[in-house]
Every structure is written in structure tokens, then in C-alpha cells.
């Protein structure tokens, strides 16, 4: 139409006359003209005038008009008529006509209050805007106490309600009233507002994002909205994950369009909780085509790697890095290299991935090159431990150090590279360089990461500076949360043993056992399989340590009790069989010891402790067993070249076999390693 009009109940009126009166400031005259021309009451006329001013962009003028509306009075007057029961069939047309007129009047008033809230928001008065918006929802709940049904409202009223429901939590956020915003979100999702799927999904997504990143802990949901037997979130994270799961379910069944941002938030939340197995199930449920298949394989590999299923993760990455797929994807190559760096027998494959990632990183930022070189150094270091010859081992070790040195040249203050370089120096028994790296790592991280303290204490123990190592452990205990103190307490117990204080060590193990059992009660029977749990001390390890300690003190009864406790937790263990063999050997039962060591190797063919003990026992059994003893000891040194006891017993075997020069070399190696022998293996903290 060429002339703008205001239409109500089938009667129209041009706006030009109204706009002229409003421009002159004659609000009362414009209101009178509307009431006479369209047969409206005071609230309806004010609502139409305010909407007209708002549409013209006169925000302050619109607010002035809206101020005169008494929403409560209007709703109280309209409520009984809107909610009256439907008329009989023979009188339905007249009743429905009156019902429609009254509902239109309610819609005008509610829209006016909603526009008033919008006006206040644009003027920067967020708190007042939130209160006005809340009054709209309060009024709707009075009109429809049982909730809104499709048969009770027209489209215009439903649109106003939906907009107000969606706006209210955003206004409270702007006002800085975070708990009110949380309450508004919950009210929006738990009350019967008859929202469409898209509107409900937008509110759920915003609420989940607010819970994840808002920085404010929400109060628990009210008891009034809790249903018996239903799941009640205990914190922000649980509530956000629940909302995101509902949203993903809607996407899966086609109620809403696919939104990749929802999956990204879901990945973030579950990664923080360490529940990547749940995330993997959701990726597996996605229909083909939602993600490119290589991306999907990579995401699944990340999930399975997060829960320690490295074999599955690596198989997925191999598919992704196939020459027919995406063989030069840097992130997939780096993840594959990282997984391989944790296994001696996959280290060679991992080195290939790291070199390929390094070749693909040309022209990229220095951080990515540093990561490639660091992973290459780790893989080469692991590969050196299973090298077939001393020459190959020496070459791989030097290449590993070279790669880590190059990595630190790119990022001189990267704590991860500093730590790995320190471990490599420590394993090569370069104590001074390792000590320097350990101190640099603690300085770079502010002493907030446990493994830095452990590395420093191990290096000091290797230098026989036990009292200083104990001071370091005590300092670390002060900086560490209660549940993370297990590795430190175990190291302190071993330091007491090294200082010939066995009863103090027993006391430390008892304290550690109490801590582990308290932790088990606190967290229930759930045991996380995530790799972040690898450095925790379990009850099984504590009983083993006590059994070994009591065995060394010849307290056989106590040692047997501790071994039984360990077997109850883990029936088949090479470490337990090793301790059992030592006990048999100490009690003069070499045949039983031989069986225990052999069974230990049957369970774990790479168990160095069992190989050394078996080689030593065979050496003691006489000249006929020397070849077998030499074989076991040589294999132990192939796996752990810095094992001083293996060198010592190999020297004894060579001596008894008449090879004096070889024996002298072995004894010299054992003597040198004894001067730098830590209380735990350096590889235990990687």
C-alpha cells in the first residue's frame, strides 16, 4: 500500500495523522484518535503508539509511550475471558470471534512490554530491560497456568512469547546477573512455552556455551523441577554435556539442522572430563558425509588415544595416512608419531611419521617444526632401546639427542622439550646436563608439574645425594594436591631404603597405602583408562613395594601377606613373580625361584628384572648353565643398557667362562653405573 495503516479487528487507520501528532509531542491526542478510530482501550492504544514509535526508530519516545501501560491490570482484565471453556457447537462462531479479539488485545499489550524491554536494552539499561521482559513471561504464565498449547494461541502471540523467552537470559547476562541468567535459561527450557524446535535448540546451545565458558558456577536446579529417578546435574560441566547430548540427538533424528559448533563444544567438554570414549561413540553414530572420512578417522583416533587404546587409534591413522587418502596431513602424522613414541617396537614407524611431518612443515611456524623434531627425538630414543647392536644403539641415541637439541633451538623456553632433553641426558648418565634441564623445567613451569620434581629427585638420587633428593620430594609434596602425591610418597619410601632406613620406608608405604585406599573410596570402583592416570600409584604397586621391602628384611610372613594382597588385585604379574622368586632364592629354594622367574618371563618376555634374576641364578648353578645365563643377561642389557646388576652378573659369567678381558669391561661398566644409579628408572616418568 502507498499509505501506511494501523489495522485492528478488521478496521484500518492511516498512520500519517498519528505520526504528525506524535512529532508534535501530543501523545494524548494520538491516543484519543486511536481509541475513537479503532474502538480500543487505553492499554491497546498505548501499545500501538509505542510500536509505531519503535518502528520509526524513536526509542526514547517509544519508551515514554510504553511507560503508561499497566500490564498487570490489562492481563487481569483479559485473563478470565481468554481462558474460558470453549462454547458449544451451536454458539462456537460468536465465542471464537470474541476469544480472538481478546487474545489479540493481550498480544498487543505483551508485545508492547517486550518492545519496552528492547528499548531499554538499546539504551543500555539492561537490568530494567530484564525485569520488563520477565514481566511478559510472568503475565503469560498467569494467562496460561497449565502451559501454552497450539490450540490456545495465535501465531502473533506465540511469536512474542518465543522472543521474550529467548531474550530474557541474554538481558540478565548483559546486566551481569549470572545466577538470574542461569535461572532464566532453565525456566525457558523447563516451562511449557510451546517453542518450536529451532528456538529451543538456540536456547539450549547458548545455555551450554554459557555453562562451559561463562566462568560462573551455576546453582543446583530447584527441587520443584526435579522428577524422582531423573538425572540431576551436579555441576556446570554435567549440565552442559546433558544439553549438548540433547542437541546432538535432535540433529541425528532430523528435528534441527546439523550444527558443527555443537560437536566442537561437545568435544571440548568431554575432553576436559577425560571421557573421550563417550565422544568416540558419538562420532561413530554420525551419518556418513557429516565429516570427511579422513577427519572422522582422525577424530576417532584422538578419542581412542585419549583412553589409552593406542592400537585402535594407530590403525585409524594408518587408514587416514594411506597414500590414496591424506598422507601429508601434519596433525595426523604427529599424532601417529606420538602414539608410536610410547612403544619400543613401533618407534621405527613413528620416526618415519615424524620425518614426514617435518618435511611437510616447511614454511609453517616454528612451533610445529619443534613438535616434529621433539617427537622424532622421542621415537629415536625408544628405537635405540631395542636396537640389535651396540653400534646401532649408539647411533640412534646420538640422533635422538641431536633432534631434541634442534627442537629446543626453535623453542628455547618450551618446557616439554626441556623435560624430554633432560630425560635423555639422564638415561645417558650425563647427570650435570640432566640436572640443568630439570631445574630449567621447574623454573619454566613454576613447579606446578609433578614430573619435573620427580626428575630432579631421581637425578639427585643417582648422584647419591639422598638428603637433597628428600628435600626436593618434600617441596614437591607441598606443591601437589593430595590425590596426586602417590608417586612422590613412593619415591620417598625408596629414598629411605637407599639411606638404610627400612622402618621409615615401611611407615611411608603405610601412609601411601592409606592414601590410595582413601582415594579408592572417594572415587568408587570407577577406574579411568585415560593416559593421564598412568603416573598414579595403585594399591597393587603399594603391596608389591611392601612385599619387596619385607623380603629384603627377611620378614617372610609379612612379605607373604603383602604378596597375597597383590595377587588378589592382579593375579598374573611378572613383577609379583619376580619378588616371589627372590624370596624363594633367599630361603634356599633355587628350583622354586627358577620356576617363578620363568613364569614371570612367560607373562612378560621383556621383563628386565626377571631376566637379570634368572641369569644370576643360572650363573650360581654352575658351569653348565653359563651359556643360558649369558643369553638372559645379554638380552636384559639389550632392553636396558644401564642396568648395573646385569653388567655385574655378566662380568661374573665371563670370569667363570675364562674371558677375563670381557669380564673386566663388564665390571667397569657396572662400577660406573653404580655411581649414577637412581632409585627408580628414569623412563618411569616419561
Secondary structure in CASP SS format (residue, H / E / C, confidence):
PFRMAT SS
TARGET T0000
AUTHOR 0000-0000-0000
METHOD secondary structure of the structure
MODEL  1
X C 1.00
X C 1.00
X C 1.00
X C 1.00
X E 1.00
X E 1.00
X E 1.00
X E 1.00
X C 1.00
X C 1.00
X E 1.00
X E 1.00
X E 1.00
X E 1.00
X C 1.00
X H 1.00
X H 1.00
X H 1.00
X H 1.00
X H 1.00
X H 1.00
X H 1.00
X H 1.00
X C 1.00
X C 1.00
X C 1.00
X H 1.00
X H 1.00
X H 1.00
X H 1.00
X H 1.00
X H 1.00
X H 1.00
X H 1.00
X H 1.00
X H 1.00
X H 1.00
X H 1.00
X C 1.00
X C 1.00
X C 1.00
X H 1.00
X H 1.00
X H 1.00
X H 1.00
X H 1.00
X H 1.00
X H 1.00
X H 1.00
X H 1.00
X H 1.00
X H 1.00
X H 1.00
X H 1.00
X H 1.00
X C 1.00
X C 1.00
X C 1.00
X H 1.00
X H 1.00
X H 1.00
X H 1.00
X H 1.00
X H 1.00
X H 1.00
X H 1.00
X C 1.00
X C 1.00
X C 1.00
X C 1.00
X H 1.00
X H 1.00
X H 1.00
X H 1.00
X H 1.00
X H 1.00
X H 1.00
X H 1.00
X H 1.00
X H 1.00
X H 1.00
X H 1.00
X C 1.00
X C 1.00
X C 1.00
X C 1.00
X C 1.00
X C 1.00
X H 1.00
X H 1.00
X H 1.00
X H 1.00
X H 1.00
X H 1.00
X H 1.00
X H 1.00
X H 1.00
X H 1.00
X H 1.00
X H 1.00
X H 1.00
X H 1.00
X H 1.00
X H 1.00
X H 1.00
X H 1.00
X H 1.00
X H 1.00
X H 1.00
X H 1.00
X H 1.00
X H 1.00
X H 1.00
X H 1.00
X H 1.00
X H 1.00
X H 1.00
X H 1.00
X H 1.00
X H 1.00
X H 1.00
X H 1.00
X C 1.00
X C 1.00
X C 1.00
X H 1.00
X H 1.00
X H 1.00
X H 1.00
X H 1.00
X H 1.00
X H 1.00
X H 1.00
X H 1.00
X H 1.00
X H 1.00
X H 1.00
X H 1.00
X H 1.00
X H 1.00
X H 1.00
X H 1.00
X H 1.00
X C 1.00
X C 1.00
X C 1.00
X C 1.00
X C 1.00
X C 1.00
X C 1.00
X C 1.00
X C 1.00
X C 1.00
X C 1.00
X H 1.00
X H 1.00
X H 1.00
X H 1.00
X H 1.00
X H 1.00
X H 1.00
X H 1.00
X H 1.00
X H 1.00
X H 1.00
X H 1.00
X H 1.00
X H 1.00
X H 1.00
X H 1.00
X H 1.00
X H 1.00
X H 1.00
X H 1.00
X C 1.00
X C 1.00
X C 1.00
X H 1.00
X H 1.00
X H 1.00
X H 1.00
X H 1.00
X H 1.00
X H 1.00
X H 1.00
X H 1.00
X H 1.00
X H 1.00
X H 1.00
X H 1.00
X C 1.00
X C 1.00
X C 1.00
X C 1.00
X C 1.00
X C 1.00
X H 1.00
X H 1.00
X H 1.00
X H 1.00
X H 1.00
X H 1.00
X H 1.00
X H 1.00
X H 1.00
X H 1.00
X H 1.00
X H 1.00
X H 1.00
X H 1.00
X H 1.00
X H 1.00
X H 1.00
X C 1.00
X C 1.00
X C 1.00
X C 1.00
X C 1.00
X C 1.00
X C 1.00
X C 1.00
X C 1.00
X H 1.00
X H 1.00
X H 1.00
X C 1.00
X C 1.00
X C 1.00
X C 1.00
X C 1.00
X C 1.00
X C 1.00
X C 1.00
X C 1.00
X C 1.00
X H 1.00
X H 1.00
X H 1.00
X H 1.00
X H 1.00
X H 1.00
X H 1.00
X H 1.00
X H 1.00
X H 1.00
X H 1.00
X H 1.00
X H 1.00
X H 1.00
X H 1.00
X H 1.00
X H 1.00
X C 1.00
X C 1.00
X C 1.00
X C 1.00
X C 1.00
X C 1.00
X C 1.00
X H 1.00
X H 1.00
X H 1.00
X H 1.00
X H 1.00
X H 1.00
X H 1.00
X H 1.00
X H 1.00
X H 1.00
X H 1.00
X H 1.00
X H 1.00
X H 1.00
X C 1.00
X C 1.00
X H 1.00
X H 1.00
X H 1.00
X H 1.00
X H 1.00
X H 1.00
X H 1.00
X H 1.00
X H 1.00
X H 1.00
X C 1.00
X C 1.00
X C 1.00
X C 1.00
X C 1.00
X C 1.00
X C 1.00
X H 1.00
X H 1.00
X H 1.00
X H 1.00
X H 1.00
X H 1.00
X H 1.00
X H 1.00
X H 1.00
X H 1.00
X H 1.00
X H 1.00
X H 1.00
X H 1.00
X C 1.00
X C 1.00
X C 1.00
X H 1.00
X H 1.00
X H 1.00
X H 1.00
X H 1.00
X H 1.00
X H 1.00
X H 1.00
X H 1.00
X H 1.00
X H 1.00
X C 1.00
X C 1.00
X C 1.00
X C 1.00
X C 1.00
X C 1.00
X C 1.00
X C 1.00
X C 1.00
X H 1.00
X H 1.00
X H 1.00
X H 1.00
X H 1.00
X H 1.00
X H 1.00
X H 1.00
X H 1.00
X H 1.00
X H 1.00
X C 1.00
X C 1.00
X C 1.00
X H 1.00
X H 1.00
X H 1.00
X H 1.00
X H 1.00
X H 1.00
X H 1.00
X H 1.00
X H 1.00
X H 1.00
X H 1.00
X H 1.00
X H 1.00
X H 1.00
X H 1.00
X H 1.00
X H 1.00
X C 1.00
X C 1.00
X C 1.00
X C 1.00
X C 1.00
X H 1.00
X H 1.00
X H 1.00
X H 1.00
X H 1.00
X H 1.00
X H 1.00
X H 1.00
X H 1.00
X H 1.00
X H 1.00
X H 1.00
X H 1.00
X H 1.00
X H 1.00
X H 1.00
X H 1.00
X H 1.00
X H 1.00
X C 1.00
X C 1.00
X C 1.00
X C 1.00
X C 1.00
X H 1.00
X H 1.00
X H 1.00
X H 1.00
X H 1.00
X H 1.00
X H 1.00
X H 1.00
X H 1.00
X H 1.00
X H 1.00
X H 1.00
X H 1.00
X H 1.00
X H 1.00
X H 1.00
X H 1.00
X H 1.00
X H 1.00
X H 1.00
X H 1.00
X C 1.00
X C 1.00
X C 1.00
X C 1.00
X H 1.00
X H 1.00
X H 1.00
X H 1.00
X H 1.00
X H 1.00
X H 1.00
X H 1.00
X H 1.00
X H 1.00
X H 1.00
X H 1.00
X H 1.00
X C 1.00
X C 1.00
X C 1.00
X H 1.00
X H 1.00
X H 1.00
X H 1.00
X H 1.00
X H 1.00
X H 1.00
X H 1.00
X H 1.00
X H 1.00
X H 1.00
X H 1.00
X H 1.00
X H 1.00
X H 1.00
X C 1.00
X C 1.00
X C 1.00
X C 1.00
X H 1.00
X H 1.00
X H 1.00
X H 1.00
X H 1.00
X H 1.00
X H 1.00
X H 1.00
X H 1.00
X H 1.00
X H 1.00
X H 1.00
X H 1.00
X C 1.00
X C 1.00
X C 1.00
X H 1.00
X H 1.00
X H 1.00
X H 1.00
X H 1.00
X H 1.00
X H 1.00
X H 1.00
X H 1.00
X H 1.00
X H 1.00
X H 1.00
X H 1.00
X H 1.00
X C 1.00
X C 1.00
X H 1.00
X H 1.00
X H 1.00
X C 1.00
X H 1.00
X H 1.00
X H 1.00
X H 1.00
X H 1.00
X H 1.00
X H 1.00
X H 1.00
X H 1.00
X H 1.00
X H 1.00
X H 1.00
X H 1.00
X C 1.00
X C 1.00
X C 1.00
X H 1.00
X H 1.00
X H 1.00
X H 1.00
X H 1.00
X H 1.00
X H 1.00
X H 1.00
X H 1.00
X H 1.00
X H 1.00
X H 1.00
X H 1.00
X H 1.00
X H 1.00
X H 1.00
X H 1.00
X H 1.00
X H 1.00
X H 1.00
X H 1.00
X H 1.00
X C 1.00
X C 1.00
X C 1.00
X C 1.00
X C 1.00
X C 1.00
X C 1.00
X H 1.00
X H 1.00
X H 1.00
X C 1.00
X C 1.00
X C 1.00
X C 1.00
X C 1.00
X H 1.00
X H 1.00
X H 1.00
X H 1.00
X H 1.00
X H 1.00
X H 1.00
X H 1.00
X H 1.00
X H 1.00
X H 1.00
X H 1.00
X H 1.00
X H 1.00
X C 1.00
X C 1.00
X C 1.00
X H 1.00
X H 1.00
X H 1.00
X H 1.00
X H 1.00
X H 1.00
X H 1.00
X H 1.00
X H 1.00
X H 1.00
X H 1.00
X H 1.00
X H 1.00
X H 1.00
X C 1.00
X C 1.00
X C 1.00
X C 1.00
X H 1.00
X H 1.00
X H 1.00
X H 1.00
X H 1.00
X H 1.00
X H 1.00
X H 1.00
X H 1.00
X H 1.00
X H 1.00
X H 1.00
X H 1.00
X C 1.00
X C 1.00
X C 1.00
X H 1.00
X H 1.00
X H 1.00
X H 1.00
X H 1.00
X H 1.00
X H 1.00
X H 1.00
X H 1.00
X H 1.00
X H 1.00
X H 1.00
X H 1.00
X H 1.00
X C 1.00
X C 1.00
X C 1.00
X C 1.00
X H 1.00
X H 1.00
X H 1.00
X H 1.00
X H 1.00
X H 1.00
X H 1.00
X H 1.00
X H 1.00
X H 1.00
X H 1.00
X H 1.00
X H 1.00
X C 1.00
X C 1.00
X H 1.00
X H 1.00
X H 1.00
X H 1.00
X H 1.00
X H 1.00
X H 1.00
X H 1.00
X H 1.00
X H 1.00
X H 1.00
X H 1.00
X H 1.00
X H 1.00
X H 1.00
X H 1.00
X H 1.00
X C 1.00
X C 1.00
X C 1.00
X C 1.00
X H 1.00
X H 1.00
X H 1.00
X H 1.00
X H 1.00
X H 1.00
X H 1.00
X H 1.00
X H 1.00
X H 1.00
X H 1.00
X H 1.00
X H 1.00
X C 1.00
X C 1.00
X C 1.00
X H 1.00
X H 1.00
X H 1.00
X H 1.00
X H 1.00
X H 1.00
X H 1.00
X H 1.00
X H 1.00
X H 1.00
X H 1.00
X H 1.00
X H 1.00
X H 1.00
X H 1.00
X C 1.00
X C 1.00
X C 1.00
X C 1.00
X C 1.00
X C 1.00
X C 1.00
X H 1.00
X H 1.00
X H 1.00
X H 1.00
X C 1.00
END
